[in-house]
Amino acid sequence: MSQPETYLDLPLEEVIGDRFGRYSKYIIQDRALPDARDGLKPVQRRILYAMHEEKNTHDKNFRKSAKTVGTVIGNYHPHGDSSVYEAMVRLSQEWKVRNVLVEMHGNNGSIDGDPPAAMRYTEARLSSIASELLRDIDRDTVDFIPNFDDTIMEPVVLPAKFPNLLVNGSTGISSGYATDIPPHNLEEVLDAVILKIDKPAVTTEELMEVIKGPDFPTGGIIQGVEGIKKAYETGRGKIVVRGKTKVEEVRGNRQQIVIDEIPYEVNKANMVKKIDELRIDRKVEGIAEVRDETDRTGLRVVVELKKDVNSEGVLNYLFKNTDLQVTYHFNMVAIQDKTPKLLSLNEMLDAYIRHQKEVVTRQTVFDLTKAKDRAHIVEGLMKAISILDEVIATIRSSKDKQDAKQRLIANYGFTEAQAEAIVMLQLYRLTNTDITTLQQEAETLREKIKELEHILQSEKKLLQTIKKDLRKIKKTFATPRKTIVENEIEELKIDIEVMVASEDVLVSVTRDGYVKRTSLRSYSASNGEDFAMKEDDHIVGLIELNTTDKVLVFTNKGKYLYLPVHELPDIRWKDIGQHISNIVSIDKDERIIECIPVRDFKEDNFLLFFTKNGMVKRSPLQLYDAQRYSKALIALNLKADDEVVNVHKTNGHTDVFIASNKGYGLWYHEADISIVGQRAAGVKAIQLKKDEYVVNGQVFDDLSDPSLVVLTQRGACKRMRLQEFEKSTRAKRGLLMLRELKSKPHRIRGFFLINEDDTLDFQTSDGTTHSIFPLELSNSDRYSNGSFIIDADTHGEVVEAWKQAHYQKPFEDTNKA
């Protein structure tokens, strides 16, 4: 006969779901999260209890850590020895725990993240304050359960005579829950518990008059009282924690920043390394040397600065870009009633007070039972001494101990317990003086019983007992606060001059997108000749700037790139620049239209954009001050087939002149163009007919009288005075600048405002580039088609025209000394 099948056919997701559910429950309840009552995770509780049981306390000698770890694994915690030892080491690290619970001899790690010595080398014992967590555990104050193999009992929770959850905090990650509770000052927390006992409806504000905020073992400065308040009200909130620093003067008119406290849970060695990397990578200018001078007298990191460097700027940069300042996120989750809960400060204090009420009640019941039992015995002994001779005679005539007990009970009315005590009485106790001792003990016991019963009958008396105990602990263990709390989070303003060595350089940008900065020395050495560039490319901008300036580069697709000069590649004049796509990604067919240098984004400056389909847009320059600039940003909104033909920076007092390919020109004041936001599309600039588009839009000072030059596809060029035109208003048709021909009419390929030394370059369809100096041309009226400067039949039509880029010094008047 075949065996019946004994397996279940279950869907995988059901099995996995069930198993993961069980695993999660275990991780949450029994591993990663602290209990709201004693603030300990199971492994920590087991370590402390094992040490207590082994009498490995602060008043005895240190004992090998390996022995304790062995006891913990063997009796209570069937897990790996390293995890137990690591938990034990953490309880002894004074930079992690505000009041250490384990004292350790030997290397127990360091704030630099060095590992501790192996457990066979180190020795440990309970600290004196840890004994307060375990005090009275043998007086039936907490529940015990069997250990993993049912051989001995272990406590579910410790009596915890001080609120360890708040005092030492906790951090842990389980499945679905994480916790981050910062450490606090013992004295403040005890005062808060007493305040909460006296006034159960206390508000968070009132509690915060007592508890100023977290008190980290590493000291430091907390900023953001609002964040603390939110965390205490809801269990979640964030604060800024920064190291404690001071600026010292050193010889040679120099300064150094000295760090003597760092934020909680920050690895000092990594922080120092990061600061030094900033120096090496020249991310911040002005740091000469970084030294870690920490020794047995205390933590000390020195950041030595170069001569005449703004120490405040460097310090702000370090706060912003290193772990000298971090954000601490409160997430106060603890296990309450076997469930993970996000607790407010009030709820934490409540949980602790409830626990203490239960502990003290159970302790009182235990003491009362013990006192009553002893009083009963003392009463029996006193009675026995008063009839001593009869008692002795009765015992002597008995067969054995049991018989003696039975006779005493039968003859004199003693109880079983009293008879046992009388039989076991030693002869020397029968001296005359002992009766007075017994009477005194009986009196003392009567008083004690009365007091204990009073505690059990009156909640007020119970709470007074708890408060008295808390005050005693405060007196013994209180230490001054280490962390300073400041109300506001300081906004870190970083002066660019701190980050960048101030140096005048030459920035070049080409139409095809090659950019570089070149030292003025390299430019001079080449006399400004032999600029490296690809064929068919040309320079759009050649500008002398400071490394602390910025350049805005605009593309034909309505995008712009925000380029801090100091971040541009430093390349020699005779070497080709780096393509912009290596810095910021742009489309393959995107061209550079214009580059505009900016020293500061002044309020009274504007950007004017002209598009091919006849739109114009005016926006305040300051809108283009980007904080994040790792990708191309939108400069204006373009319709699908439209593109930007030119961009100008204006001061609000300029005239604009727009030219279309069919020879129409329109002149009006910039004030006609309404000011719009960064992503807007703008307004109509000029009225266009079918197949007509804008060739260029130019701006000039409204008081000047510039020359206007047009270049046509047939190779004709002419120069006109501005007086040939009448000033009009926006979105009109404009005036004709060419004579209309029936056959082969002229179409404008280039339109420019010309100054004395301007040269125009243009390319013909056979691929050759030609130059012309327009001021050599005589002035023409609006109705002519100018002079032919090339033979279109030989070279082909003009396909593109541009003005040769001049060496610009835009900030010469304000340049830095």
Phi, psi and omega in degrees: 000131185283150178292140175292147180290132186248012178255157180260140176264100184240149175294144183303315184298329180291316181295311181300314180303314181296313182295318181293325177301315180294317181298315180301317180301318180294313182300316183292311187279327191235022177213299196264341186248145181280158175279140183293343185273309181251358175070020183244148170275158182309317183295321180294317181299318183291323177298310183297318182293319179298317180295322179296315181296324181278004182059034181269064190254173188295341181267004178243176181290161175293155180226148181309133180299323183301326181295316179296314180302318179300315179298315182298315181292316184292325187258324191232327194231090186282066180228187183292147181293327183294321181295323179292316182295320179299319179295322180292319179297318182299324180293347182253358186271111187290350175268356178250327186243130184294318175235104188297142182259344178232132173264137183231137173260135181105185185281110178251037179088184179208169180292348177274002178085012177293144180286153176287164174294160179297156188293343178286344181264331187268158177234151184214163170203165178292145174280166183293326180287333177294328179298333178290333177291330186259351184306137177069017179293336180272010179250036176055038183276335182227162178283147174243148175230160178295149178284187188299331180246020174059027181264326177222176181256150175226153183285146176284325182207158178266156180300330174047083183282358170221156186285082187298329182302318180277322185293314183256352179065189180193155175214138182187156178232123174243196179273120178085346180223147171225161177223143173216099179245120183283158176288155179229170179280128185305313183299315181296318182295318179296319176299322180293320178298315180297319179298318181293324178295316182290327184222086185303332183269025184299143180270165179299320179302316181293321178295325182287348172287336179264306177267109183288334184152184178302155177229096187282145179298335181269006179073230180085187182234131176259136175238137175109075179296329179300319179296320179297314183299316180298317180296318181291333180276324188244341186098346178232146179173168178225147178228164175257130178242125179234157178289166178265127185228157171214154180256125180248145175277136174235171187301158176075034176056037181240166180233161171222145177267126179249124178255119179243358171215140180240163181297157182299138176066017175265136178278114187299317183299318179294322180296314180297320180298317181296318179298319181292325177295323178299323179292314183294316182281000180055036175288330176230129181274153171103351177270123180271319185201149176237124182231139173261105183258023181296134174218196185294343181277345178147173183284137177202115175243129183248127173250104184274133185258157175285175184295140174055036178263142179287101186296325182295320179297315179297316181299315178299322178297318180295319178302318187282326191247001177227178180280015173292339171224130179228164174259129177255127180256118173288138171210082195274078180258133176215164180275120176231128184052047177064014182232139176288132181225144172275116189251139170278171179300316179301317181292324178296315180295321177300312182301318181293316182295319177301316179299315181296321178301316181294316181299311184291324177298311181296321179297318181294317178300317180297312180296322182294313178302315182297316181295319180294318178299315181293319179300321179298315179296312181302318179301316179298316182295318179297319179296319181296319181294328180289336175238048190301313185298315179298319181297315181297316180300317181297316182294318183295327184272003181273156181289310182211185184301313182300317181296318180301315181299315183299318182294318180300318181295316184290315188281321190241001177077023174289155174273170179307311184296318181294317180300318178300316181295321182292316181298323183277358185296136178276148187301323184295340180290350184273009179294165186297323186291335190295332180297323180292321178300316181296321180295319178298316180298319180299319180296314179301315181296321179300315179299315183297315181299318180300314182295316181296320178294324179297318179298317182290331183276335186239120177300322182300315181294322179299313181293325177298320179299315180299314182298319181300318180295318180296320180296324180296316179297318180301316182297323184282318193247355184298139176229156180295156179294142180258328185262135177270140178248125177246145187297310190256152172274122183286131177281128185270109177262123182249120178284128183301334182294340177288324186275339191232135174289123184287119183208138177276130183224170178250123180256130177236140179226132179252162184301324183278001171100023176265125183235152173195163167242143186232141177291149180297333180294316181295323179294314182296321182299332180261004184055026179072011180254174178058042176293129183283124183202150177290159176295151180066008177256161173211160184284134176263324181212138178224100194229132174274121185224171173262152180298343180272359179274176178234157173234131173260121182251123184254140181250166181294344183265016175080018178256164171218152180244131181261111186240106171295132186303321184293343180269354179287149180293137180271106187228145182296157181301322186274000179253148183290145182291178178268141180290140186301333182294342175284341181261309179222134185285133175227167181291158183298319185265018181274134181244157177273127182263316187202150171233134185239120180282145180223128173266311171217151185275084185288152183290329187265018177252150182229160170248133178248128179244134173246135179245160185300323183273017171087028176255153174226144180223137177236124180226149176298137181301324187296340177295341186264009177280100188270142175269320177247129186220036181278349176226167180296137183253157181281125179266324175200163182272122181249144171289165190310308187263009184272158172211162182279134177256335177197156177225139178226150170262130181232168179252010180092356183235046182239161172260155176239149178224124184243136179238138177256164183295335181272009171095012178266138179235138182231132184237126175205174184274147179304331182298341177290343183264117182291150182275128182231174183284178187296320186265004182290166182268338181096196184232173181289132183265319185209149179276125183245149174265182179297143180061019178251144177215164180278128177276316183197156171233130182240155176235152177207160180300135186292357178255355187268172181228079187279165172269140178252134181235132174242149180230129184254167183295338182273005177088017177265146180223138174216153181245138180228156172272151179298331182297344178296342187248160172254140179288136185234206176233169186298151172069018176272177181281330181087183182248151181285137181250355181230157175276128182287128178250147179288310180255144180044060180295152177285139175235135184286129174255333180218139177222127187217154166267132189243135171254178190307317189253024180279141175239139176256140173246147175212156183243139178256169188292347175275005175090000180270151179251135181237159178234153176214144177255097194296334183291350175285341179282144176281160179290138178244168174269182184290340193264004179260170177252015175075195183250145174285129180250346171219164177265110183294334180291327180279308188266347186091174183288159174286126181256333182206144178224147178208159178270135178299135182288133177265154171292116183253145169234078190294333184247029186305319183291334183250009186301150184288147180293000000 
